[in-house]
Amino acid sequence: MTGSADQKVIETKPVFVRVFTANFEIEGLIHTKPGGYFNRVTDLLNLAKMIFVPLTRVRYRPRGSDEDFTSAECLVVKVDDIEITHILEGTD
């Protein structure tokens, strides 16, 4: 993909997580910023101005269900709806 010369590329560190809300079990990548304050998933989710968090390469299904996961390239989750976040790979 090409873009204009003014576009900035932001380096991120993808972290594979499982997130539980009241209604869904979600697996995907949360993108943190390496080397700074937002290096850890917990820092990102606890940021006061963070209302929604995007996840990429997502699989989701109803919580407690044996149904197959549904896949999506991106899913935006309201941070206040997250009850549990489990790091599946990477460090936090």
N, C-alpha and C positions, 0 to 999 in steps of 0.2 A: 504494500500500500504506500502511496506517495502522498506527501502533504506539502504545505507551504513551508518556506524557510523559517517562518516565525514560530512554528509549532515546537513545543518543548516535549521531550521524551522524559517521562518520570520513571526512574528505575524503581522497581518494586521487588519484594521478596514474597512469592506465593507460598502460603501455608495451607496445607490440606486439613480441613476441619470437618467435624460433624456438629451440627447445630440443632438444638431441639427448641421448638416453640410449643405452645399449648396444643397446636394442631398438626405440626409437621416435624419430620425428621429430614434434615437437609445435609448433604455432603457436598463439599466443593472447596474452591480456593478463595481464601481471603488474602488480599494483597497488602502487605505491610511495607513500610519504608525502611530499608536497611540502614543501620548505623545512626539512627536518630531516635527521637522520642517515640516515634510510632513503629519502632522495631518489633515490638511484641503485640500479639493479637489483643491482649488485655488492655494495653495502652490505647489502642485504636477504639475498642468497644467502650472504654470508659471516658472517652473524650466528650465533654459536655455538649459540644456543638454537633456531634455525630448523631444524626437522627436515623439515617438509613445506612446500611452497609451492603455494597455489592459483592456477590460471590460469582465466580466464573466456573465453567466446566462442572455444572451442578447436576446432582441427582436428588430427587425428593419424593416423599410418599407420606401418606397420613401417619401420624405418630402411633406406634403400637400395632401397625398393620403388617401383614405378611404379603401385601400387594407388591408387585414389581415397582421399582423406582421409575419415575418419569425423568427424562434428561432435558436439560436446557443449557444454552451457552452462558446465560447470565440470569441471575435472580437477585432482586433487591429485597432485603429483609429489614424490617423496622427493628432497630436495636432494642427498644423497650419490650418487644415481643420475645426476645431471646431469653430462654430460661437456663440453658446449659450450652456451653461450648467446649468441645473436646478436640484437642490437637491430635490429629492422626499421624502426621509426619512433620518434620521440621522441629524447630525449637521455639519456645516461648519464654 
